[in-house]
Amino acid sequence: MNPERLLELYFDEDCPYFDETTELLKIRGAGNMKIISRESGIAACTEELSDFLLKEELKVRFLPSGSHFKAGDTILAAEGELRTLFRAWRVSQTLLSITCAIATETGRLVKLARKANPNAVIATTRKPHPGMRYFELKAVRAGGGEVHRNSLSDSILITQNHLRVAGELKNLRALKKIELEPRNIEEAVEYAKKANLLLLDHFPLSELRELVPRLRELNPSLEIAVAGNITAENIGEYAKTADVIITSAPYYARPLDLTTRIERKS
């Protein structure tokens, strides 16, 4: 979805009519707003927010997505009409607290995985929060991760539920890469030559260490992805067994601790 349309929705939801507080206080004139982090992290989605605020007739400075910042740094600053700044304040801070947290957590997982496997790919699932898909997927990439699946329309993934319903898989032919999620070791071996990528979901590490070399022998071009119960503590061990680690964890990262300061322009 167009990010500008999403931001319009967020801002209209937060202030559908008037800002009763600024109207009561008769706040007018020019001012400055700074969104400041109380902790270190990685910036994400500042470009889209800046573009939106520019259309609200504010002047904006920001850290580009992927930039690292430390506690006390300003992630985004805006200058203009005080009433507009007060309207922009809460939505802007909340959005960045979420997107920067996702980027930061993704970056942490990428770093941990690549200590064990320099070629490991961290990819996130098709589970972003409704209405936040664009921003959360961009945040993952800002942190150095990839997107496993953006939507049902962009890839083929035959899941365990598909296998229960479809029955035996015979000749599978498609222009898109075929990914398959076997239910057990026997299916993994059976489908190793039929799929481009096998997603081994909730397979114990002990099984993966024995199974993966066997699958690669059956199909040297097969890509191996792992998912399920992967944490910062064990991601390095999983990275040793797979090409891709698929996780939803970054979407649920604790929002970064940000604060906003608004002042009248002197």
Summary of the structure (lengths in Angstrom):
residues: 266
radius of gyration: 22.6
end to end distance: 39.4
largest distance: 73.5
contacts: 846
relative contact order: 0.17
helix: 41%
strand: 21%
